Amino acid sequence: MTILVTGSTGTIGAQVLAHLQGLSVDIRALTRSPETAQLPAGLMAVRGDLADPDSVRAALEGVSTLFVLAPNVADELTQAMLTLTVAREAGVKGIVYLSVFGGDAYADVPHFAGKYTAERMIEALDLPATILRPAYFIQNDLRQKDGLLEAGVYGSPIGAKGVSMVDIRDIGEAAAIELVRREQAAAPLGRETYALVGPDGLTGEGIAAIWSEALGRPVRYGGDDLAIMEQRLKTMLPAWHALDLRLMFSRYQTEGAVAAADDLARLTKLLGHAPRSYAAFAREAAAQWTTV
């Protein structure tokens, strides 16, 4: 049978496909534009859009296992719930759903609350699913390049409580492992939930220190001003999205998002290795930036 990966051309979908490539499973990649999609060699692109349930129905023909990554859009929850419904009706035997770390607690953050509601649907309908709950992506901080190199400032206002940021390569690897496990099972498997997290509770000051070491020059933390962040984001994103992210960072500042030891132990067992660290990422990025 076949695994279908949604969000296949995005940051996480690309990592999932990379970790599935070369395995003895049939892979299809859902995309709105299969004619222009840049995918790993040998993978089939199929047309579909989670906002169009009929296109998802068509794409699920012959599919037995599904990776569900709903886009970060205003109707994300609707798209996720309709996709899960269509998958259930199609008789898909295994689902891997990308949720978020802390979704159950951050009730005022729209994209967190939406993902947790989709989790509740999975539980209520007893869907055969693995729920993956990634923390803030380490690679989001590649956007800090100009500030780090030109001003010596780390500008992401994550505060002082700590966030267990996760490397996107670990997300892709965990998703691929669970997709293959469910695909190769003779019958639908029970539900599993994993926190996808990094090994460190990272703070703004702590990350600045990591960059100081990686770059070999002083880097300071830019501070916790969320109003400035929201205004800056509104120059690049819709206003609803900028506010959503401001609310997320506000909760990071007031409560943090630090993984428990059991979360790390369980993820390490799933991956077969310790989750990648922010310091390792910073060293890699610094080496690339300084050699270009």
Summary of the structure (lengths in Angstrom):
residues: 292
radius of gyration: 19.2
end to end distance: 43.8
largest distance: 56.6
contacts: 975
relative contact order: 0.14
helix: 48%
strand: 15%
